[in-house]
Amino acid sequence: MYFIAAFGLLMLLLSLVMAVKPESFSKGIISFSEQPYFHIAEVTSRIIAGLIFTHYSTDTQFPQTIFAIGIVLFCVGMGLALTHPRLHRKFALWSAQYFNNKFRLIGLFSIPLFCYLSILLLAPKK
C-alpha cells in the first residue's frame, strides 16, 4: 500500500517538473535513456510496479481501478522486455523531442488528476 502512495507522489513530482521546467524534463529523459541500465531499469520497474499494484489492489477503495493500472504497468513492462533496447532508446529520444513543447500542458493537466486520484484511490476501504 505504501508503494502505491509513493508511486503517486513520484508521479506528482514528475508532473510538477513537467509543468515548471519542461525543457529540464525532456533533457532528463534523454540523459536517462543514454545510461547503460536504462532498458533494464524501465522493464524491471514497470513489471514490479504492476505486480505490486495488482497484489495490493484489494486494500484500496477502488480495487478494480488499481488492479487495471497494475495490469497495464505489467503489460507495458513485458512489452518492453520484448523490445530491443536500441529501439526502446530510440523511442525515448523521439518522445522527449516530440513532446518537449507539450510537457508543460501535460504536467498542468496531470497535477490535479494525480491529486484527485490519490485522494480517491488511497482512501481506506469502507
Secondary structure by P-SEA (a helix, b strand, c coil): caaaaaaaaaaaaaaaaaaccaaaaaaaaaaaaaccaaaaaaaaaaaaaaaaaaaaccccccaaaaaaaaaaaaaaaaaaaaccaaaaaaaaaaaaaaaccaaaaaaaaaaaaaaaaaaaaacccc
